[in-house]
Amino acid sequence: MERRSMLKSLGALSLGMATPALAKGEVLASPYAVNHQQVETDILIVGGGTAGVIAAIQAGRAGARTTLIESGSQLGGTTTTGGVAFPGIFHAWGKQIIGGISWELVMDCVQLNGDLLPNFSLLPDRHWKHQVTVNAPLYTLLAEEKCLEAGVDIRYYETPHQIEYQEGKWLVETVGKGTNARISCKQVIDCTGNALIASMAGFDVLREADTQPGSLVFRIGGYDYDALDLSQIPKQYHRVLRQNMLESQVRTSREHSYVPYSYVYVPGADSTTSESHTLANQQGRSTLLQLVRELRSLPGCENLKLQDLKTETAVRETYRIDGVYQLTHQDYVQGKVFEDSLSYSFYPIDLHREGKSIYQEFLKPDVVASIPLRALIPKKSRNFLVAGRCVSSDRLANSALRVQASCMGMGQAAAAAAVLACRQNTTPGEVPIDEVKQLLMEHGAIVPTK
């Protein structure tokens, strides 16, 4: 046998020995095909973040067929993916003002992680001392468990691309990994935070020309802050080095628990579209990488390490609906309670400004703001609600309403109204408000009273 022929024969033999499956005649799988689905549900919730999780659990527990769409891979939004793992504030002036499903979820997380709560009976000198820090990965697991236990159909990696109202129902088309779903539902709750679905449905949305910066959350270590000679370090780096050493309000039974935390600002961060969200993440990561390089050049920080980086830039402000009622700054700081108020909010006016100090305005003693159902309903809409930071409000009021505990309360309120609207075959704004309040209280929520 010639040498070339012999080598060719040996090569074929060795290939057959190494890949016996191919030698037995296996063929390639069928070509990829999109799975087209028809889905019938009572309530469709778009966005599995801060408000959406609570809304889904409430709707499911109240007996409604509930579908939850989340474009990412996990639940929790700002608390988990964004890394702002202190979803307060649930207490004001020594009393609890937000309870129900959100507090149940937070408490389960605190207890399972072995943490202790702040003493809420003591009025703090700083509002953030009543924040409740949670273990973000654990929060994700518990949120998903509670949704599934409530019978919620969770659809990850999907996003709506078309929505229309036909014959008393919403038809929502979504695209996802290998799927294309057409979802028919009685009620829609937009929990995207951006009012994206409200805008897609044709309702008016509002925003400022300038928006608050977002924050990309991270942790650094590998240095001893107390040993640093700050006189040798430019002042602009003091905050980020010190912030990572701030002691959390959380305590374990054996020792103090520290939660290092810091962030870089991302000017104009907008999560409304895939393009704008991509840009926000890229800008944040680029800024952080430059910061790490600069910090490592400082005396005492030569061994500084980036220990954790959150998945996405946390966004403070995008679009808000033009609702049946717009909550104003004065409504908020005066603690106005409306006939249709369904949840509370307690946080200072908190407007972040790139390159400037944060503008804050604290509520006066015993003042607690409230959120009416009308602020969750877009003008001229039927069978449609929002919950979360896209609530109808002016900019200053929204800077306080956007925090997680307040958005969680909105999520439960919106879901309760949607459930009753389904039962009564009507739109949420026409459901008797006393019945909504009663359903909320049956599920542990704290309802505002005059």
MOJO-V361763 format. One record per pair of residues at least 24 apart in sequence whose ideal C-beta (glycine too) atoms are under 6 Angstrom apart, sorted by the first residue. I is the first residue (numbers start at 1). J is the second residue. If there is no record, write none. Layout:
# MOJO-V361763
I,J  I,J
This chain:
# MOJO-V361763
34,180  35,178  35,179  36,180  37,181  38,182  39,181  39,183  40,184  41,65  41,67  41,185  42,186  42,422  43,187  43,418  44,172  44,183  44,185  44,188  45,189  45,191  46,190  46,192  46,197  47,191  47,192  48,75  49,77  50,77  50,78  50,404  50,407  51,191  51,387  51,388  51,407  51,410  51,411  52,191  53,143  54,101  54,102  54,408  54,411  54,412  55,189  55,191  55,387  55,411  55,414  55,415  56,147  56,152  57,101  57,146  57,147  57,150  58,101  58,412  58,415  59,415  59,419  60,150  60,151  60,152  61,150  62,419  64,419  64,422  66,152  67,153  68,152  68,154  69,155  69,158  70,156  71,159  73,156  74,140  75,140  75,143  75,144  76,139  76,140  76,143  78,314  79,139  79,404  80,136  80,139  80,140  81,311  81,312  82,310  82,312  82,314  83,217  83,310  84,314  85,134  85,136  86,131  86,133  87,404  87,405  88,131  88,132  88,405  89,130  89,346  89,347  89,405  90,405  91,120  91,130  92,346  92,368  93,366  94,121  97,344  97,346  97,368  98,344  98,405  98,409  99,444  99,446  100,412  100,443  100,444  100,445  101,412  102,408  106,132  108,142  109,134  109,138  109,139  109,142  113,138  114,252  115,250  116,251  118,249  129,249  133,248  133,250  133,259  163,200  163,201  186,422  187,383  187,418  187,421  187,422  188,384  189,385  189,387  189,414  189,418  190,386  191,387  191,388  193,388  193,389  193,390  194,272  194,318  194,319  195,319  195,321  195,390  196,272  198,321  198,378  198,386  203,378  203,381  204,322  205,319  205,321  206,320  206,322  207,319  208,395  211,268  211,317  212,316  212,317  212,352  213,265  213,266  213,267  213,352  213,354  214,266  214,269  214,280  214,313  214,314  214,315  215,263  215,314  216,264  216,266  216,284  216,288  216,313  217,263  217,310  218,288  218,309  219,260  219,307  219,308  220,244  220,304  220,306  221,305  221,307  222,303  222,304  222,305  223,300  223,301  223,304  228,300  232,299  233,298  264,288  265,354  266,313  267,354  269,313  269,315  270,318  271,315  272,318  280,313  281,312  281,313  284,313  320,390  321,378  321,386  321,390  321,392  322,379  323,375  323,377  323,378  323,392  324,374  324,377  324,379  325,372  325,374  325,375  326,392  327,375  327,393  327,397  328,394  328,397  329,394  329,396  329,397  332,369  332,397  335,367  335,368  335,369  337,370  337,448  337,450  338,372  340,372  340,373  340,374  340,433  341,370  341,372  341,448  342,373  342,413  343,371  343,409  343,410  343,413  344,368  344,370  344,448  345,369  345,371  345,401  345,406  347,400  347,403  349,396  349,399  349,400  350,399  350,400  351,399  370,448  371,410  373,417  376,414  377,429  382,427  383,427  385,414  385,418  385,428  387,411  387,414  412,445  416,440
